[in-house]
Amino acid sequence: MSILMGIVGLVFIFAIGWLVSSNRKKIRYKQIGILLVTQFVISFLCLHTSGGVKVLAGISNFFSWLMGQAAGGVDFVFGGVVIKSGASVFFLNVLMPIVFISALVGILNYIKVLPFIIKWLGKGINKLSGMGELESYFAVSTAVLGQPEVFLTIKERIPNLSPQRLYTICASAMSAVSAAMLASYMKMVPGKFVVVAVFLNIFSALIISCIVNPYEPEVEDQKTIEAHLSTEKEPFFQVLGNYIVDGFQLALTVAAMLIGFVSLVTLAPMSR
């Protein structure tokens, strides 16, 4: 029954996308099929094979370890807060570690580890999707860096992008979750599902873009793409400080959104 509901959901989403498509004649069904099959293969390998389960368990344990390491800084600042035995403070235990994870992301980006990963994953996705070099790189980098930082890497290109390409980029940005948030999500959802969702979201945004705003990708020079995705070298501690502040602002934003929306949800039953 759950499989049937999933299929119905996919058909419903695709039908809506087809109805609002800007150019139904240009929809590339082959690319959509390839991306869908890729999603199913990733899901099967990660969730239904012993090797995939072990890899996901290792990644999940690694992020759990990172969350534990983040406790040092959180305890130093909030160590005097008395918490009822057995209780858990969401802001301290789930959101504050985002600051630490964001700092690690900044370090990995500074030493060019993340750009290397983004480059080659982007190449692979471009071969599968045929959406274009810039769109593929952006889809991967958004899942790693997060929305604010990744838009800065292509700010010079944005004014010259067509509406179709701009839609693809924005769809990728809205569907992705930055690496700094992964550990926090793993506090609420089993880690294996969070990791798989990161990859599936990348392909899902490209699939919807293929349906809603189909277009022929532009041929671009590889060096030009990499130049736009690289940022000017800044002092290490300046970069680190920026990422730490960004992580703290992200945690505050998530907290504010949760307070507002959860309060509205709890208000609804009382108003009846």
N, C-alpha and C positions, 0 to 999 in steps of 0.2 A: 504493500500500500504506500509506503514511504517513497519507494522508487517511482511509482506512478504519479504521486504528488509532485515529485521533483521534475519529472518529464513535463507534466502539465504546466508547472511554473516556468520552465524554460520556453515552452511554446508560447505562453502568454507574454513573456517579456519580449521574445523575438517578434511577436505579432504587433505589439505596441511600437517597437522600434521600426518595423517595416511601415506601419501606418504614418509615422511622423518623419520618415526618411526624406531627405532633401532631394534625392535622385535615386529612385528604386532601380532604374536601368543599370546603374553603375555599381550596384551591390556585388561584391566579389564573393560569391558563395563558396568558392574553393578555399579561399583564405579563412573564411569563417569555419568551415569544416575542419581544416587543419588545426586551427587554434582550439576548437572544441575537443578534438581527439587528443591533442597535447594535454589539455586539462584532465581528461579522463585517465590518461597514462600516468601523469604525475600523481593524481589521487590514488590510483591503484598501487603504484610502486611504493608510495610513501605510507599508505595506511594498511595495505593488505599483503605486503611481503616482509619477510623477517629482516632483510637488510634495511628496507625503508623504515621499519618500525624502530630498529636499533639506531639509525641515523637521527631520526626525529627525537628519540629519547635522549640521545647525546646532546642535541641542540637545546632541548628543553632543560636538561640538567645544567647545561652551561649558563643559560640565562637565569636559572634559579640561583646558581652560584654568584652570578653578577649581582643579583638582587641582595644577596647576603653581604657582598662586599660594600654595597651602597649604604648599608646600615651604619658603617663607621661615621660617615659624614652626617647622616641624619641624627644619629645619637649625640654627636658632638654639639649640634645646634639645638636639638629638642630633647636632650637627655633629661632635663629637669621636669618634663611633663609626666605627671602621674596618670597611668592608664589602669583602669579596672582590670583585675586579674581575669585572663581568658578573653579579654576584649581586643579588638583590632581597630586602629584608626586608619581609615582608607587613605586620607591625605598623606600620612606619614609612611605607611607601609607599601602603598601602591604608587602614589603620584610622585613623592619626593625622589625615589630612585631614578626617575626620568632624568634628573639633573646629572647624575653620575653616568648614565648610559649615553646621554648627549655629549658629555665630555669625551667619552671613549670614541664615539663616532667622529668627533672633531679631530682627535689624534690620528685615527685611521685615515681620515680624509687628507690630513696634512702630510702624512708620509706616503701618500699616493697608493695605499692599498685599496681603498674603496673605488677610486677612479679606474684602477686596473680591472676590478671585478665588474664594474658598470660597463666598461668598454666591451669586454668579451661577452658578457651576458646580452648586452644590447645587440651585438652582431648576430648572436644566435637567434634572438627574437625577431630581428629584422629579416633573417632568412625564412623564418616560419610565417610571419605575418605579412611581409611585403608592404608594411605601412610607411616605410621610409626610415632613413638613418636617424634623423633627429627625434622622431616620435618614439622609436625603439629605445634609444638611449635615455630619453626623458622618462619613459615608463619604468625603466629599471632604477634610474637615479632617484625618482620620487619615492620609491619603496625603501630606499636606503637613507636618503638625506632628509626627506620631509618636504612639505610644500614651500615654506618661505625661502629656504636656502636654494632649492633647485630652480626656482624661477629666476633667481639672480644670475644663475649660470648662463641663461639664454636671453637675458634682458635686451641685448642688442638685436636679437632676431625677432622678438615678439612683434614690433610694429610692422614688419614685412611679411608676416605669416598670413596665409589665406584664412578665411573663417573656418573652413573645413579642418585645416591643420591645427588651428588654435583650439577648436573643439576637442580634437583628439588629445591634445596636451592637457587641457583642463579636465577632461574625463579621467585621464590617467592620474592626475594630481588628486582629484576628489576620491578616487577609489583606493588609493594607497594609504598605508600607515607607515610612518617613519620607523627606522630601527630603534630609535629611542623609546618608542611606545611598546615594543614587543614584550619586553619583560613585564610591564605592567599588565598587559592583557593576559599573560600567562599566570598571573595571580588569580584570575577570574575564570579562565577557560583552559582546559588541558593544552599543554604546549604544542602537541603534535598538530592540533587543528589550527592553531595560530600560525605555525610555520607554513603549513600547506596553503592556508588562506592568503599568505603574502604572495605566493606564486600565482595562485588562481586569480587574484584580483588584477594582477598585471595583464593577464590574457583576457579577462572579462571586459576590462575597459576598452581594449583594442577591438574585441568582437562587437561591442555596442557601437563603437565608432565606425566600424565597417558597415553597419546597417544604417545608422542614423545619418551619418555624413560621409558617404562613400566618395572617394576621389582617387585619382592616379597619383601615386607618390612621386615626388620630385627627385631627380638624380642629383646627389650632392657630393661634393668632394670630401673624402674621409678626413683629411687633415683639417678642413674647415670646421667640421663637426666637433672634432676633438678640441680644437682651439676655443670654440665657444663654450664647451663644457668644462674647461679648465679655468680656474680663477687665478688672479694675481697672487704671488707669494707674499704672505704677510708674516710678521713675527709670530713665532710659535705661541707665546703666551697670550698674544692678542687674539689669535684664532681660538685658543682654548677658552679664554674668557668669554668670547662671543657665543660659543656653543654652550657653555655653562649657563649663561644668562638666557639664551634661547630655550634651553631645557626647563629652566625655572618658570619662564613665562608660559611655556606650553603646559606645565603642571598646573599653574594658576588658572589658565584658560579652561582646561578640562574640569577642574574643581568648580569653577563658576558655572559652567554649562550643566554639570551634574546637579548642583544645588538648585538652579533655576528649573530645569526640566523635571527632576524628581519631585520638587515641591509642587509643581503644577499637576503632576500625576497623582500625588497623594491628596491634592485639593479636590480633584474630580469626584471621588466617592462622597466626600463630605458635603458637596454642593447638591447632592440628590435629595 
